[in-house]
Structure formats: structure tokens, C-alpha cells
Amino acid sequence: MTVTGSSAPLADAGNDGAIDCTNPTAILDGSNSDMGTSITLVWQDASGMQVGTGPLLNTGTTGIYTLIVTNTANGCSSTDEAIISGNTNVPNA
């Protein structure tokens, strides 16, 4: 049996983000990943827990997030990571 044309889809978690007192949430954008009818996008946090599906993830928690893009037609997948950093220290008045 010969398999042709089966390659992993492109995963692109986008730019890293940051949260602070002014901007308590950040949006990770995986929309530059491969998209299509047989593609699924899943976001996981550093512990491996699923925290979102689809190209965008809105979060107020710092850490490393992994985007997993899977082609359900052939089972191939790829990953990319983005980091949300934070500075929530209240400044002295």
C-alpha cells in the first residue's frame, strides 16, 4: 500500500501575549494555522488540559499554551506553543 499526500497540517499559535492590571485577558490567535473541513484546532494549557477549541483563545491565566491542529481525514497533527506572561503587581500610589 502506498500513502501519498498525507502530511501534517500547519499549526501556528500566533504571537505570545501578556496580561496586566489594565489588560486582564489576552487573546491567542491560531488563525494562521491550516483550516478546512477536516481540520480541528484544540488549545491545551501547560498541564495538558483542554482549554479551548477553534482558532482563538481568550485567557486571563499566564503560562504556556499549546495549539494542536489535526487533520481528521488522515490523523496527522502538529503543534505550536504561545506564552502568556503577566505583570499583575499593583503599583504604589
ABEGO torsion letter per residue (X at the ends): XBBBGBBBBBBBAEBBBBBBAABABBBBBAAABBBEAABBBBBBBAAGBBAEBEABBBBABBEBBBBBBBBAAAGBBBBBBBBBBBBABBBBX
